[in-house]
């Protein structure tokens, strides 16, 4: 599953909102815009998913890897 930089920053707390519903165990890939295009970085794995309704869900992550260049 591809995630945005905002979802990544939210995911550092252990969870983030998504319109895409992943399966537990799916790999998370950060799609980070750079001056040369986009950078795709594997950052973690989905632990569990809670459906919230109207096409949104809360994704719990196991642990996200630190990414150089992101402000924590």
PQR file with spaces between the fields and no chain letter, atoms N, CA, C, O and H, PARSE charges and radii, in Angstrom:
ATOM       1  N    UNK     1       0.849   -1.171    0.000 -0.4000 1.5000
ATOM       2  CA   UNK     1       0.000    0.000    0.000 -0.0000 2.0000
ATOM       3  C    UNK     1       0.896    1.235    0.000  0.5500 1.7000
ATOM       4  O    UNK     1       1.837    1.323    0.789 -0.5500 1.4000
ATOM       5  N    UNK     2       0.608    2.171   -0.871 -0.4000 1.5000
ATOM       6  CA   UNK     2       1.340    3.439   -0.921 -0.0000 2.0000
ATOM       7  C    UNK     2       0.727    4.421    0.077  0.5500 1.7000
ATOM       8  O    UNK     2      -0.494    4.526    0.189 -0.5500 1.4000
ATOM       9  H    UNK     2      -0.156    2.099   -1.512  0.4000 1.0000
ATOM      10  N    UNK     3       1.592    5.139    0.800 -0.4000 1.5000
ATOM      11  CA   UNK     3       1.113    6.153    1.738 -0.0000 2.0000
ATOM      12  C    UNK     3       1.794    7.484    1.438  0.5500 1.7000
ATOM      13  O    UNK     3       2.903    7.528    0.905 -0.5500 1.4000
ATOM      14  H    UNK     3       2.584    5.054    0.709  0.4000 1.0000
ATOM      15  N    UNK     4       1.104    8.565    1.791 -0.4000 1.5000
ATOM      16  CA   UNK     4       1.634    9.917    1.573 -0.0000 2.0000
ATOM      17  C    UNK     4       2.513   10.324    2.756  0.5500 1.7000
ATOM      18  O    UNK     4       2.583    9.624    3.766 -0.5500 1.4000
ATOM      19  H    UNK     4       0.203    8.529    2.224  0.4000 1.0000
ATOM      20  N    UNK     5       3.180   11.464    2.610 -0.4000 1.5000
ATOM      21  CA   UNK     5       4.027   11.954    3.699 -0.0000 2.0000
ATOM      22  C    UNK     5       3.183   12.307    4.931  0.5500 1.7000
ATOM      23  O    UNK     5       3.634   12.117    6.060 -0.5500 1.4000
ATOM      24  H    UNK     5       3.123   12.033    1.790  0.4000 1.0000
ATOM      25  N    UNK     6       1.961   12.818    4.722 -0.4000 1.5000
ATOM      26  CA   UNK     6       1.087   13.128    5.861 -0.0000 2.0000
ATOM      27  C    UNK     6       0.688   11.844    6.588  0.5500 1.7000
ATOM      28  O    UNK     6       0.711   11.797    7.818 -0.5500 1.4000
ATOM      29  H    UNK     6       1.594   12.971    3.805  0.4000 1.0000
ATOM      30  N    UNK     7       0.324   10.809    5.839 -0.4000 1.5000
ATOM      31  CA   UNK     7      -0.023    9.537    6.464 -0.0000 2.0000
ATOM      32  C    UNK     7       1.186    8.951    7.204  0.5500 1.7000
ATOM      33  O    UNK     7       1.035    8.350    8.268 -0.5500 1.4000
ATOM      34  H    UNK     7       0.306   10.847    4.840  0.4000 1.0000
ATOM      35  N    UNK     8       2.375    9.127    6.641 -0.4000 1.5000
ATOM      36  CA   UNK     8       3.589    8.637    7.303 -0.0000 2.0000
ATOM      37  C    UNK     8       3.790    9.342    8.644  0.5500 1.7000
ATOM      38  O    UNK     8       4.041    8.692    9.659 -0.5500 1.4000
ATOM      39  H    UNK     8       2.498    9.615    5.777  0.4000 1.0000
ATOM      40  N    UNK     9       3.679   10.666    8.648 -0.4000 1.5000
ATOM      41  CA   UNK     9       3.862   11.424    9.889 -0.0000 2.0000
ATOM      42  C    UNK     9       2.805   11.049   10.922  0.5500 1.7000
ATOM      43  O    UNK     9       3.111   10.944   12.109 -0.5500 1.4000
ATOM      44  H    UNK     9       3.475   11.194    7.824  0.4000 1.0000
ATOM      45  N    UNK    10       1.550   10.842   10.477 -0.4000 1.5000
ATOM      46  CA   UNK    10       0.501   10.380   11.391 -0.0000 2.0000
ATOM      47  C    UNK    10       0.809    8.963   11.877  0.5500 1.7000
ATOM      48  O    UNK    10       0.554    8.631   13.034 -0.5500 1.4000
ATOM      49  H    UNK    10       1.301   10.927    9.512  0.4000 1.0000
ATOM      50  N    UNK    11       1.355    8.137   10.995 -0.4000 1.5000
ATOM      51  CA   UNK    11       1.666    6.752   11.323 -0.0000 2.0000
ATOM      52  C    UNK    11       2.770    6.594   12.347  0.5500 1.7000
ATOM      53  O    UNK    11       2.892    5.536   12.964 -0.5500 1.4000
ATOM      54  H    UNK    11       1.562    8.408   10.054  0.4000 1.0000
ATOM      55  N    UNK    12       3.579    7.626   12.542 -0.4000 1.5000
ATOM      56  CA   UNK    12       4.623    7.558   13.564 -0.0000 2.0000
ATOM      57  C    UNK    12       4.020    7.409   14.960  0.5500 1.7000
ATOM      58  O    UNK    12       4.691    6.929   15.874 -0.5500 1.4000
ATOM      59  H    UNK    12       3.480    8.485   12.040  0.4000 1.0000
ATOM      60  N    UNK    13       2.755    7.818   15.133 -0.4000 1.5000
ATOM      61  CA   UNK    13       2.062    7.640   16.410 -0.0000 2.0000
ATOM      62  C    UNK    13       1.436    6.253   16.514  0.5500 1.7000
ATOM      63  O    UNK    13       0.941    5.877   17.577 -0.5500 1.4000
ATOM      64  H    UNK    13       2.210    8.208   14.391  0.4000 1.0000
ATOM      65  N    UNK    14       1.453    5.482   15.411 -0.4000 1.5000
ATOM      66  CA   UNK    14       0.915    4.121   15.440 -0.0000 2.0000
ATOM      67  C    UNK    14      -0.309    3.906   14.592  0.5500 1.7000
ATOM      68  O    UNK    14      -0.736    2.766   14.409 -0.5500 1.4000
ATOM      69  H    UNK    14       1.855    5.788   14.548  0.4000 1.0000
ATOM      70  N    UNK    15      -0.902    4.994   14.055 -0.4000 1.5000
ATOM      71  CA   UNK    15      -2.112    4.834   13.234 -0.0000 2.0000
ATOM      72  C    UNK    15      -2.281    6.016   12.295  0.5500 1.7000
ATOM      73  O    UNK    15      -1.766    7.104   12.552 -0.5500 1.4000
ATOM      74  H    UNK    15      -0.556    5.920   14.204  0.4000 1.0000
ATOM      75  N    UNK    16      -3.016    5.789   11.191 -0.4000 1.5000
ATOM      76  CA   UNK    16      -3.345    6.867   10.266 -0.0000 2.0000
ATOM      77  C    UNK    16      -4.638    6.524    9.537  0.5500 1.7000
ATOM      78  O    UNK    16      -5.039    5.361    9.480 -0.5500 1.4000
ATOM      79  H    UNK    16      -3.433    4.904   10.983  0.4000 1.0000
ATOM      80  N    UNK    17      -5.287    7.547    8.981 -0.4000 1.5000
ATOM      81  CA   UNK    17      -6.537    7.377    8.237 -0.0000 2.0000
ATOM      82  C    UNK    17      -6.230    7.094    6.771  0.5500 1.7000
ATOM      83  O    UNK    17      -5.241    7.583    6.225 -0.5500 1.4000
ATOM      84  H    UNK    17      -4.961    8.491    9.027  0.4000 1.0000
ATOM      85  N    UNK    18      -7.096    6.294    6.140 -0.4000 1.5000
ATOM      86  CA   UNK    18      -6.910    5.968    4.734 -0.0000 2.0000
ATOM      87  C    UNK    18      -8.259    5.709    4.077  0.5500 1.7000
ATOM      88  O    UNK    18      -9.192    5.232    4.723 -0.5500 1.4000
ATOM      89  H    UNK    18      -7.900    5.897    6.584  0.4000 1.0000
ATOM      90  N    UNK    19      -8.355    6.025    2.796 -0.4000 1.5000
ATOM      91  CA   UNK    19      -9.541    5.674    2.017 -0.0000 2.0000
ATOM      92  C    UNK    19      -9.382    4.285    1.407  0.5500 1.7000
ATOM      93  O    UNK    19     -10.371    3.612    1.114 -0.5500 1.4000
ATOM      94  H    UNK    19      -7.598    6.413    2.271  0.4000 1.0000
ATOM      95  N    UNK    20      -8.141    3.860    1.219 -0.4000 1.5000
ATOM      96  CA   UNK    20      -7.850    2.517    0.724 -0.0000 2.0000
ATOM      97  C    UNK    20      -7.851    1.563    1.917  0.5500 1.7000
ATOM      98  O    UNK    20      -7.289    1.878    2.966 -0.5500 1.4000
ATOM      99  H    UNK    20      -7.338    4.407    1.457  0.4000 1.0000
ATOM     100  N    UNK    21      -8.479    0.402    1.761 -0.4000 1.5000
ATOM     101  CA   UNK    21      -8.562   -0.552    2.861 -0.0000 2.0000
ATOM     102  C    UNK    21      -7.539   -1.666    2.626  0.5500 1.7000
ATOM     103  O    UNK    21      -7.757   -2.540    1.787 -0.5500 1.4000
ATOM     104  H    UNK    21      -8.936    0.146    0.910  0.4000 1.0000
ATOM     105  N    UNK    22      -6.418   -1.637    3.367 -0.4000 1.5000
ATOM     106  CA   UNK    22      -5.400   -2.680    3.198 -0.0000 2.0000
ATOM     107  C    UNK    22      -5.734   -3.919    4.030  0.5500 1.7000
ATOM     108  O    UNK    22      -6.644   -3.898    4.858 -0.5500 1.4000
ATOM     109  H    UNK    22      -6.240   -0.927    4.049  0.4000 1.0000
ATOM     110  N    UNK    23      -4.991   -4.984    3.797 -0.4000 1.5000
ATOM     111  CA   UNK    23      -5.126   -6.200    4.591 -0.0000 2.0000
ATOM     112  C    UNK    23      -4.008   -6.221    5.633  0.5500 1.7000
ATOM     113  O    UNK    23      -2.924   -5.697    5.378 -0.5500 1.4000
ATOM     114  H    UNK    23      -4.252   -5.001    3.124  0.4000 1.0000
ATOM     115  N    UNK    24      -4.252   -6.815    6.794 -0.4000 1.5000
ATOM     116  CA   UNK    24      -3.164   -6.953    7.771 -0.0000 2.0000
ATOM     117  C    UNK    24      -1.989   -7.706    7.148  0.5500 1.7000
ATOM     118  O    UNK    24      -2.174   -8.719    6.474 -0.5500 1.4000
ATOM     119  H    UNK    24      -5.133   -7.240    7.002  0.4000 1.0000
ATOM     120  N    UNK    25      -0.795   -7.202    7.381 -0.4000 1.5000
ATOM     121  CA   UNK    25       0.402   -7.808    6.807 -0.0000 2.0000
ATOM     122  C    UNK    25       0.873   -7.156    5.525  0.5500 1.7000
ATOM     123  O    UNK    25       1.980   -7.433    5.064 -0.5500 1.4000
ATOM     124  H    UNK    25      -0.645   -6.379    7.928  0.4000 1.0000
ATOM     125  N    UNK    26       0.041   -6.278    4.928 -0.4000 1.5000
ATOM     126  CA   UNK    26       0.454   -5.569    3.709 -0.0000 2.0000
ATOM     127  C    UNK    26       1.647   -4.670    4.006  0.5500 1.7000
ATOM     128  O    UNK    26       1.748   -4.087    5.086 -0.5500 1.4000
ATOM     129  H    UNK    26      -0.859   -6.052    5.302  0.4000 1.0000
ATOM     130  N    UNK    27       2.538   -4.567    3.045 -0.4000 1.5000
ATOM     131  CA   UNK    27       3.709   -3.697    3.176 -0.0000 2.0000
ATOM     132  C    UNK    27       3.300   -2.251    2.914  0.5500 1.7000
ATOM     133  O    UNK    27       2.459   -1.990    2.054 -0.5500 1.4000
ATOM     134  H    UNK    27       2.457   -5.040    2.168  0.4000 1.0000
ATOM     135  N    UNK    28       3.889   -1.315    3.648 -0.4000 1.5000
ATOM     136  CA   UNK    28       3.634    0.115    3.463 -0.0000 2.0000
ATOM     137  C    UNK    28       4.815    0.741    2.737  0.5500 1.7000
ATOM     138  O    UNK    28       5.970    0.537    3.113 -0.5500 1.4000
ATOM     139  H    UNK    28       4.572   -1.528    4.347  0.4000 1.0000
ATOM     140  N    UNK    29       4.511    1.512    1.687 -0.4000 1.5000
ATOM     141  CA   UNK    29       5.537    2.190    0.903 -0.0000 2.0000
ATOM     142  C    UNK    29       5.262    3.684    0.927  0.5500 1.7000
ATOM     143  O    UNK    29       4.186    4.130    0.528 -0.5500 1.4000
ATOM     144  H    UNK    29       3.573    1.678    1.382  0.4000 1.0000
ATOM     145  N    UNK    30       6.232    4.456    1.395 -0.4000 1.5000
ATOM     146  CA   UNK    30       6.114    5.910    1.420 -0.0000 2.0000
ATOM     147  C    UNK    30       6.431    6.454    0.036  0.5500 1.7000
ATOM     148  O    UNK    30       7.497    6.177   -0.516 -0.5500 1.4000
ATOM     149  H    UNK    30       7.106    4.094    1.719  0.4000 1.0000
ATOM     150  N    UNK    31       5.502    7.230   -0.527 -0.4000 1.5000
ATOM     151  CA   UNK    31       5.734    7.902   -1.809 -0.0000 2.0000
ATOM     152  C    UNK    31       6.040    9.351   -1.474  0.5500 1.7000
ATOM     153  O    UNK    31       5.146   10.136   -1.159 -0.5500 1.4000
ATOM     154  H    UNK    31       4.637    7.455   -0.079  0.4000 1.0000
ATOM     155  N    UNK    32       7.330    9.693   -1.548 -0.4000 1.5000
ATOM     156  CA   UNK    32       7.798   11.003   -1.112 -0.0000 2.0000
ATOM     157  C    UNK    32       8.202   11.838   -2.323  0.5500 1.7000
ATOM     158  O    UNK    32       9.097   11.440   -3.069 -0.5500 1.4000
ATOM     159  H    UNK    32       8.056    9.055   -1.804  0.4000 1.0000
ATOM     160  N    UNK    33       7.554   12.997   -2.536 -0.4000 1.5000
ATOM     161  CA   UNK    33       7.954   13.851   -3.659 -0.0000 2.0000
ATOM     162  C    UNK    33       9.327   14.471   -3.416  0.5500 1.7000
ATOM     163  O    UNK    33       9.627   14.920   -2.310 -0.5500 1.4000
ATOM     164  H    UNK    33       6.827   13.320   -1.930  0.4000 1.0000
ATOM     165  N    UNK    34      10.151   14.491   -4.448 -0.4000 1.5000
ATOM     166  CA   UNK    34      11.472   15.118   -4.383 -0.0000 2.0000
ATOM     167  C    UNK    34      11.621   16.039   -5.587  0.5500 1.7000
ATOM     168  O    UNK    34      10.738   16.089   -6.443 -0.5500 1.4000
ATOM     169  H    UNK    34       9.907   14.126   -5.347  0.4000 1.0000
ATOM     170  N    UNK    35      12.720   16.760   -5.657 -0.4000 1.5000
ATOM     171  CA   UNK    35      12.938   17.665   -6.786 -0.0000 2.0000
ATOM     172  C    UNK    35      13.166   16.891   -8.087  0.5500 1.7000
ATOM     173  O    UNK    35      13.034   17.466   -9.167 -0.5500 1.4000
ATOM     174  H    UNK    35      13.438   16.720   -4.961  0.4000 1.0000
ATOM     175  N    UNK    36      13.499   15.621   -8.010 -0.4000 1.5000
ATOM     176  CA   UNK    36      13.737   14.799   -9.206 -0.0000 2.0000
ATOM     177  C    UNK    36      12.589   13.851   -9.520  0.5500 1.7000
ATOM     178  O    UNK    36      12.723   12.981  -10.380 -0.5500 1.4000
ATOM     179  H    UNK    36      13.606   15.154   -7.132  0.4000 1.0000
ATOM     180  N    UNK    37      11.489   14.008   -8.848 -0.4000 1.5000
ATOM     181  CA   UNK    37      10.349   13.117   -9.068 -0.0000 2.0000
ATOM     182  C    UNK    37       9.863   12.559   -7.743  0.5500 1.7000
ATOM     183  O    UNK    37       9.823   13.265   -6.735 -0.5500 1.4000
ATOM     184  H    UNK    37      11.380   14.715   -8.150  0.4000 1.0000
ATOM     185  N    UNK    38       9.495   11.282   -7.755 -0.4000 1.5000
ATOM     186  CA   UNK    38       8.995   10.647   -6.542 -0.0000 2.0000
ATOM     187  C    UNK    38       9.942    9.555   -6.087  0.5500 1.7000
ATOM     188  O    UNK    38      10.580    8.872   -6.888 -0.5500 1.4000
ATOM     189  H    UNK    38       9.527   10.709   -8.574  0.4000 1.0000
ATOM     190  N    UNK    39      10.009    9.418   -4.790 -0.4000 1.5000
ATOM     191  CA   UNK    39      10.860    8.399   -4.195 -0.0000 2.0000
ATOM     192  C    UNK    39       9.959    7.396   -3.477  0.5500 1.7000
ATOM     193  O    UNK    39       9.116    7.795   -2.673 -0.5500 1.4000
ATOM     194  H    UNK    39       9.491    9.973   -4.139  0.4000 1.0000
ATOM     195  N    UNK    40      10.122    6.119   -3.750 -0.4000 1.5000
ATOM     196  CA   UNK    40       9.315    5.060   -3.134 -0.0000 2.0000
ATOM     197  C    UNK    40      10.180    4.316   -2.122  0.5500 1.7000
ATOM     198  O    UNK    40      11.168    3.679   -2.487 -0.5500 1.4000
ATOM     199  H    UNK    40      10.806    5.795   -4.403  0.4000 1.0000
ATOM     200  N    UNK    41       9.801    4.402   -0.847 -0.4000 1.5000
ATOM     201  CA   UNK    41      10.594    3.802    0.228 -0.0000 2.0000
ATOM     202  C    UNK    41       9.745    2.827    1.044  0.5500 1.7000
ATOM     203  O    UNK    41       8.685    3.211    1.537 -0.5500 1.4000
ATOM     204  H    UNK    41       8.998    4.920   -0.550  0.4000 1.0000
ATOM     205  N    UNK    42      10.181    1.584    1.198 -0.4000 1.5000
ATOM     206  CA   UNK    42       9.460    0.666    2.089 -0.0000 2.0000
ATOM     207  C    UNK    42       9.658    1.114    3.538  0.5500 1.7000
ATOM     208  O    UNK    42      10.792    1.306    3.977 -0.5500 1.4000
ATOM     209  H    UNK    42      11.043    1.272    0.797  0.4000 1.0000
ATOM     210  N    UNK    43       8.563    1.283    4.282 -0.4000 1.5000
ATOM     211  CA   UNK    43       8.682    1.831    5.637 -0.0000 2.0000
ATOM     212  C    UNK    43       8.055    0.971    6.731  0.5500 1.7000
ATOM     213  O    UNK    43       8.331    1.204    7.908 -0.5500 1.4000
ATOM     214  H    UNK    43       7.642    1.127    3.926  0.4000 1.0000
ATOM     215  N    UNK    44       7.237    0.004    6.395 -0.4000 1.5000
ATOM     216  CA   UNK    44       6.621   -0.776    7.467 -0.0000 2.0000
ATOM     217  C    UNK    44       5.592   -1.764    6.976  0.5500 1.7000
ATOM     218  O    UNK    44       5.584   -2.171    5.814 -0.5500 1.4000
ATOM     219  H    UNK    44       7.013   -0.185    5.439  0.4000 1.0000
ATOM     220  N    UNK    45       4.715   -2.141    7.907 -0.4000 1.5000
ATOM     221  CA   UNK    45       3.731   -3.181    7.657 -0.0000 2.0000
ATOM     222  C    UNK    45       2.440   -2.861    8.413  0.5500 1.7000
ATOM     223  O    UNK    45       2.474   -2.290    9.503 -0.5500 1.4000
ATOM     224  H    UNK    45       4.722   -1.811    8.851  0.4000 1.0000
ATOM     225  N    UNK    46       1.296   -3.236    7.818 -0.4000 1.5000
ATOM     226  CA   UNK    46      -0.013   -3.015    8.437 -0.0000 2.0000
ATOM     227  C    UNK    46      -0.230   -4.063    9.527  0.5500 1.7000
ATOM     228  O    UNK    46      -0.053   -5.258    9.293 -0.5500 1.4000
ATOM     229  H    UNK    46       1.268   -3.700    6.933  0.4000 1.0000
ATOM     230  N    UNK    47      -0.614   -3.608   10.718 -0.4000 1.5000
ATOM     231  CA   UNK    47      -0.904   -4.531   11.818 -0.0000 2.0000
ATOM     232  C    UNK    47      -2.377   -4.911   11.828  0.5500 1.7000
ATOM     233  O    UNK    47      -2.713   -6.094   11.873 -0.5500 1.4000
ATOM     234  H    UNK    47      -0.758   -2.637   10.909  0.4000 1.0000
ATOM     235  N    UNK    48      -3.267   -3.906   11.785 -0.4000 1.5000
ATOM     236  CA   UNK    48      -4.705   -4.163   11.767 -0.0000 2.0000
ATOM     237  C    UNK    48      -5.426   -2.978   11.141  0.5500 1.7000
ATOM     238  O    UNK    48      -4.857   -1.900   10.969 -0.5500 1.4000
ATOM     239  H    UNK    48      -2.994   -2.945   11.748  0.4000 1.0000
ATOM     240  N    UNK    49      -6.699   -3.204   10.804 -0.4000 1.5000
ATOM     241  CA   UNK    49      -7.506   -2.181   10.134 -0.0000 2.0000
ATOM     242  C    UNK    49      -8.869   -2.113   10.808  0.5500 1.7000
ATOM     243  O    UNK    49      -9.491   -3.142   11.071 -0.5500 1.4000
ATOM     244  H    UNK    49      -7.162   -4.080   10.944  0.4000 1.0000
ATOM     245  N    UNK    50      -9.335   -0.885   11.087 -0.4000 1.5000
ATOM     246  CA   UNK    50     -10.679   -0.681   11.624 -0.0000 2.0000
ATOM     247  C    UNK    50     -11.468    0.149   10.623  0.5500 1.7000
ATOM     248  O    UNK    50     -11.071    1.268   10.299 -0.5500 1.4000
ATOM     249  H    UNK    50      -8.830   -0.049   10.873  0.4000 1.0000
ATOM     250  N    UNK    51     -12.592   -0.392   10.126 -0.4000 1.5000
ATOM     251  CA   UNK    51     -13.435    0.367    9.208 -0.0000 2.0000
ATOM     252  C    UNK    51     -14.215    1.394   10.006  0.5500 1.7000
ATOM     253  O    UNK    51     -14.801    1.081   11.042 -0.5500 1.4000
ATOM     254  H    UNK    51     -12.914   -1.301   10.389  0.4000 1.0000
ATOM     255  N    UNK    52     -14.216    2.644    9.503 -0.4000 1.5000
ATOM     256  CA   UNK    52     -14.870    3.736   10.211 -0.0000 2.0000
ATOM     257  C    UNK    52     -16.192    4.104    9.541  0.5500 1.7000
ATOM     258  O    UNK    52     -17.039    4.745   10.164 -0.5500 1.4000
ATOM     259  H    UNK    52     -13.740    2.899    8.661  0.4000 1.0000
ATOM     260  N    UNK    53     -16.377    3.715    8.306 -0.4000 1.5000
ATOM     261  CA   UNK    53     -17.599    4.025    7.590 -0.0000 2.0000
ATOM     262  C    UNK    53     -17.353    5.022    6.487  0.5500 1.7000
ATOM     263  O    UNK    53     -16.327    5.702    6.471 -0.5500 1.4000
ATOM     264  H    UNK    53     -15.689    3.194    7.800  0.4000 1.0000
ATOM     265  N    UNK    54     -18.272    5.110    5.583 -0.4000 1.5000
ATOM     266  CA   UNK    54     -18.233    6.006    4.419 -0.0000 2.0000
ATOM     267  C    UNK    54     -16.886    5.974    3.698  0.5500 1.7000
ATOM     268  O    UNK    54     -16.350    7.016    3.322 -0.5500 1.4000
ATOM     269  H    UNK    54     -19.105    4.557    5.596  0.4000 1.0000
ATOM     270  N    UNK    55     -16.346    4.769    3.510 -0.4000 1.5000
ATOM     271  CA   UNK    55     -15.137    4.603    2.707 -0.0000 2.0000
ATOM     272  C    UNK    55     -13.836    4.972    3.380  0.5500 1.7000
ATOM     273  O    UNK    55     -12.826    5.150    2.699 -0.5500 1.4000
ATOM     274  H    UNK    55     -16.782    3.922    3.816  0.4000 1.0000
ATOM     275  N    UNK    56     -13.828    5.093    4.702 -0.4000 1.5000
ATOM     276  CA   UNK    56     -12.575    5.398    5.396 -0.0000 2.0000
ATOM     277  C    UNK    56     -12.266    4.318    6.419  0.5500 1.7000
ATOM     278  O    UNK    56     -13.158    3.624    6.907 -0.5500 1.4000
ATOM     279  H    UNK    56     -14.648    4.948    5.255  0.4000 1.0000
ATOM     280  N    UNK    57     -10.987    4.193    6.732 -0.4000 1.5000
ATOM     281  CA   UNK    57     -10.583    3.236    7.751 -0.0000 2.0000
ATOM     282  C    UNK    57      -9.392    3.782    8.527  0.5500 1.7000
ATOM     283  O    UNK    57      -8.685    4.679    8.069 -0.5500 1.4000
ATOM     284  H    UNK    57     -10.263    4.757    6.336  0.4000 1.0000
ATOM     285  N    UNK    58      -9.190    3.224    9.700 -0.4000 1.5000
ATOM     286  CA   UNK    58      -8.065    3.571   10.552 -0.0000 2.0000
ATOM     287  C    UNK    58      -7.072    2.415   10.460  0.5500 1.7000
ATOM     288  O    UNK    58      -7.394    1.281   10.813 -0.5500 1.4000
ATOM     289  H    UNK    58      -9.764    2.495   10.073  0.4000 1.0000
ATOM     290  N    UNK    59      -5.875    2.709    9.987 -0.4000 1.5000
ATOM     291  CA   UNK    59      -4.849    1.688    9.783 -0.0000 2.0000
ATOM     292  C    UNK    59      -3.864    1.751   10.941  0.5500 1.7000
ATOM     293  O    UNK    59      -3.276    2.801   11.204 -0.5500 1.4000
ATOM     294  H    UNK    59      -5.613    3.631    9.701  0.4000 1.0000
ATOM     295  N    UNK    60      -3.681    0.622   11.637 -0.4000 1.5000
ATOM     296  CA   UNK    60      -2.684    0.523   12.710 -0.0000 2.0000
ATOM     297  C    UNK    60      -1.422   -0.077   12.104  0.5500 1.7000
ATOM     298  O    UNK    60      -1.488   -1.048   11.350 -0.5500 1.4000
ATOM     299  H    UNK    60      -4.158   -0.230   11.423  0.4000 1.0000
ATOM     300  N    UNK    61      -0.279    0.501   12.433 -0.4000 1.5000
ATOM     301  CA   UNK    61       0.990    0.018   11.883 -0.0000 2.0000
ATOM     302  C    UNK    61       1.830   -0.621   12.988  0.5500 1.7000
ATOM     303  O    UNK    61       1.737   -0.234   14.152 -0.5500 1.4000
ATOM     304  H    UNK    61      -0.225    1.289   13.045  0.4000 1.0000
ATOM     305  N    UNK    62       2.654   -1.607   12.609 -0.4000 1.5000
ATOM     306  CA   UNK    62       3.528   -2.268   13.587 -0.0000 2.0000
ATOM     307  C    UNK    62       4.597   -1.307   14.056  0.5500 1.7000
ATOM     308  O    UNK    62       4.685   -1.004   15.246 -0.5500 1.4000
ATOM     309  H    UNK    62       2.729   -1.922   11.663  0.4000 1.0000
ATOM     310  N    UNK    63       5.407   -0.827   13.138 -0.4000 1.5000
ATOM     311  CA   UNK    63       6.433    0.164   13.450 -0.0000 2.0000
ATOM     312  C    UNK    63       6.942    0.706   12.128  0.5500 1.7000
ATOM     313  O    UNK    63       7.256   -0.058   11.215 -0.5500 1.4000
ATOM     314  H    UNK    63       5.336   -1.073   12.172  0.4000 1.0000
ATOM     315  N    UNK    64       7.024    2.023   12.025 -0.4000 1.5000
ATOM     316  CA   UNK    64       7.514    2.629   10.791 -0.0000 2.0000
ATOM     317  C    UNK    64       9.009    2.899   10.893  0.5500 1.7000
ATOM     318  O    UNK    64       9.511    3.323   11.934 -0.5500 1.4000
ATOM     319  H    UNK    64       6.770    2.644   12.766  0.4000 1.0000
ATOM     320  N    UNK    65       9.703    2.649    9.803 -0.4000 1.5000
ATOM     321  CA   UNK    65      11.142    2.916    9.741 -0.0000 2.0000
ATOM     322  C    UNK    65      11.376    4.418    9.655  0.5500 1.7000
ATOM     323  O    UNK    65      10.565    5.149    9.086 -0.5500 1.4000
ATOM     324  H    UNK    65       9.295    2.304    8.957  0.4000 1.0000
ATOM     325  N    UNK    66      12.475    4.867   10.216 -0.4000 1.5000
ATOM     326  CA   UNK    66      12.855    6.281   10.121 -0.0000 2.0000
ATOM     327  C    UNK    66      13.299    6.577    8.694  0.5500 1.7000
ATOM     328  O    UNK    66      13.977    5.767    8.063 -0.5500 1.4000
ATOM     329  H    UNK    66      13.134    4.273   10.678  0.4000 1.0000
ATOM     330  N    UNK    67      12.909    7.748    8.192 -0.4000 1.5000
ATOM     331  CA   UNK    67      13.254    8.157    6.829 -0.0000 2.0000
ATOM     332  C    UNK    67      14.068    9.436    6.900  0.5500 1.7000
ATOM     333  O    UNK    67      13.646   10.418    7.511 -0.5500 1.4000
ATOM     334  H    UNK    67      12.358    8.406    8.704  0.4000 1.0000
ATOM     335  N    UNK    68      15.230    9.421    6.274 -0.4000 1.5000
ATOM     336  CA   UNK    68      16.090   10.600    6.247 -0.0000 2.0000
ATOM     337  C    UNK    68      15.406   11.705    5.448  0.5500 1.7000
ATOM     338  O    UNK    68      14.868   11.450    4.370 -0.5500 1.4000
ATOM     339  H    UNK    68      15.573    8.624    5.777  0.4000 1.0000
ATOM     340  N    UNK    69      15.423   12.917    5.964 -0.4000 1.5000
ATOM     341  CA   UNK    69      14.823   14.044    5.269 -0.0000 2.0000
ATOM     342  C    UNK    69      13.440   14.405    5.763  0.5500 1.7000
ATOM     343  O    UNK    69      12.899   15.438    5.368 -0.5500 1.4000
ATOM     344  H    UNK    69      15.860   13.124    6.839  0.4000 1.0000
ATOM     345  N    UNK    70      12.849   13.577    6.623 -0.4000 1.5000
ATOM     346  CA   UNK    70      11.534   13.889    7.185 -0.0000 2.0000
ATOM     347  C    UNK    70      11.753   14.583    8.518  0.5500 1.7000
ATOM     348  O    UNK    70      12.601   14.167    9.307 -0.5500 1.4000
ATOM     349  H    UNK    70      13.288   12.738    6.944  0.4000 1.0000
ATOM     350  N    UNK    71      10.993   15.639    8.770 -0.4000 1.5000
ATOM     351  CA   UNK    71      11.085   16.347   10.047 -0.0000 2.0000
ATOM     352  C    UNK    71      10.222   15.630   11.068  0.5500 1.7000
ATOM     353  O    UNK    71       9.021   15.468   10.854 -0.5500 1.4000
ATOM     354  H    UNK    71      10.304   15.978    8.128  0.4000 1.0000
ATOM     355  N    UNK    72      10.799   15.208   12.145 -0.4000 1.5000
ATOM     356  CA   UNK    72      10.061   14.505   13.189 -0.0000 2.0000
ATOM     357  C    UNK    72       9.661   15.488   14.245  0.5500 1.7000
ATOM     358  O    UNK    72       9.024   15.113   15.230 -0.5500 1.4000
ATOM     359  H    UNK    72      11.775   15.340   12.319  0.4000 1.0000
